[in-house]
Amino acid sequence: MTSNRLEAFSDGVLAIIITIMVLELISPEQVTLESLIPIIPTFVSYLFSFIYIGIYWNNHHHLFQITQKINGRILWSNLHLLFWLSLIPFATTWIGENYKAHVPVALYGFILMMSAVAFFILQRSIIKGHEENFILRTAVGRDLKGKISITLYTFGVLISFLNTWAALTCYVIVAIIWFIPDSRIEKTLDGSKKENVNG
């Protein structure tokens, strides 16, 4: 299997996930502006989940832009990531209707945390499947950004049982950190191209 085929499959799954989420937005029976107020929390949860899916789609694209080899480990790591992302619509609906309740907020954070862990595993699987001088190894380095994200998610899940607003703040901070697509791969790739030209 080529990386293009894997990426196309992943794009299709992510598109379905977004479609499922938007179908959960049920329009009110009345036609007044006031009738929209009760669904604001649901819309906000959809908006943030849409942003999260967009972040993963962007970074997944960057990841496979430089992936040259696909093996069984990478395939299963990618499916592992898609599994956790596919649970986001369920958690989005639940937290949208119960954003002040501890368990829905904790579950939402747990799914986001596991998605981040799955992406980290996928990244490592790709690195291990390539040579020592593989560009991703240089671009990612110690992956401080990824480790900070997982730490914030973990803290958010734990604190959600004490204060749901503090937990939601942790989740939002991670989204802000990743909102601008990760440019480490592109920068390293551009640097490598310049070296080849100069050489």
Backbone hydrogen bonds, N-H to C=O, Kabsch-Sander energy under -0.5 kcal/mol:
donor,donor_aa,acceptor,acceptor_aa,energy
6,L,2,T,-1.8
7,E,3,S,-2.5
8,A,4,N,-2.2
9,F,5,R,-2.2
10,S,6,L,-2.3
11,D,7,E,-2.6
12,G,8,A,-2.0
13,V,9,F,-2.0
14,L,10,S,-2.5
15,A,11,D,-2.1
16,I,12,G,-1.9
17,I,13,V,-2.3
18,I,14,L,-2.1
19,T,15,A,-2.0
20,I,16,I,-2.7
21,M,17,I,-2.0
22,V,18,I,-2.3
23,L,19,T,-1.7
24,E,20,I,-0.7
24,E,21,M,-1.0
25,L,22,V,-1.4
26,I,24,E,-1.2
27,S,25,L,-0.5
35,S,32,T,-0.6
36,L,33,L,-1.4
37,I,33,L,-0.5
37,I,34,E,-0.9
39,I,36,L,-1.0
40,I,37,I,-1.6
43,F,39,I,-2.4
44,V,40,I,-2.8
45,S,41,P,-2.3
46,Y,42,T,-2.0
47,L,43,F,-2.7
48,F,44,V,-2.4
49,S,45,S,-2.1
50,F,46,Y,-2.7
51,I,47,L,-2.1
52,Y,48,F,-2.5
53,I,49,S,-2.6
54,G,50,F,-2.4
55,I,51,I,-2.4
56,Y,52,Y,-2.3
57,W,53,I,-2.6
58,N,54,G,-2.5
59,N,55,I,-2.5
60,H,56,Y,-2.5
61,H,57,W,-2.0
62,H,58,N,-2.0
63,L,59,N,-2.2
64,F,60,H,-2.1
65,Q,61,H,-1.0
66,I,62,H,-0.6
66,I,63,L,-0.8
75,L,71,N,-2.2
76,W,72,G,-2.5
77,S,73,R,-2.1
78,N,74,I,-2.3
79,L,75,L,-2.1
80,H,76,W,-2.3
81,L,77,S,-1.8
82,L,78,N,-2.3
83,F,79,L,-2.2
84,W,80,H,-1.6
85,L,81,L,-2.2
86,S,82,L,-2.0
87,L,83,F,-0.6
87,L,84,W,-1.0
88,I,85,L,-1.3
91,A,87,L,-2.0
92,T,88,I,-2.8
93,T,89,P,-2.1
94,W,90,F,-2.0
95,I,91,A,-2.6
96,G,92,T,-2.0
97,E,93,T,-1.4
98,N,94,W,-1.1
101,A,98,N,-1.6
105,V,101,A,-1.4
106,A,102,H,-2.6
107,L,103,V,-2.9
108,Y,104,P,-2.3
109,G,105,V,-2.1
110,F,106,A,-2.4
111,I,107,L,-2.5
112,L,108,Y,-2.0
113,M,109,G,-2.7
114,M,110,F,-2.7
115,S,111,I,-1.9
116,A,112,L,-2.0
117,V,113,M,-2.3
118,A,114,M,-2.6
119,F,115,S,-2.1
120,F,116,A,-2.0
121,I,117,V,-2.4
122,L,118,A,-2.4
123,Q,119,F,-2.5
124,R,120,F,-2.2
125,S,121,I,-2.5
126,I,122,L,-2.2
127,I,123,Q,-2.1
128,K,124,R,-2.6
129,G,125,S,-1.2
130,H,127,I,-1.5
134,F,131,E,-1.6
137,R,134,F,-0.9
138,T,134,F,-0.9
139,A,135,I,-2.4
140,V,136,L,-2.7
141,G,137,R,-1.6
143,D,140,V,-2.2
147,K,143,D,-2.0
148,I,144,L,-2.5
149,S,145,K,-1.8
150,I,146,G,-2.1
151,T,147,K,-2.0
152,L,148,I,-2.5
153,Y,149,S,-2.5
154,T,150,I,-2.4
155,F,151,T,-2.5
156,G,152,L,-2.6
157,V,153,Y,-2.6
158,L,154,T,-2.2
159,I,155,F,-2.7
160,S,156,G,-1.3
161,F,158,L,-0.9
162,L,159,I,-1.9
163,N,159,I,-3.3
167,A,163,N,-1.6
168,L,164,T,-2.6
169,T,165,W,-2.0
170,C,166,A,-1.7
171,Y,167,A,-1.9
172,V,168,L,-2.2
173,I,169,T,-2.4
174,V,170,C,-1.8
175,A,171,Y,-1.7
176,I,172,V,-2.3
177,I,173,I,-2.4
178,W,174,V,-1.9
179,F,175,A,-0.9
180,I,176,I,-0.6
187,K,183,S,-2.8
188,T,184,R,-2.2
189,L,185,I,-2.7
190,D,186,E,-2.9
191,G,187,K,-2.4
192,S,188,T,-2.2
193,K,189,L,-2.0
194,K,190,D,-2.2
195,E,191,G,-2.0
196,N,192,S,-2.0
197,V,193,K,-2.2
198,N,194,K,-2.9
199,G,195,E,-2.4
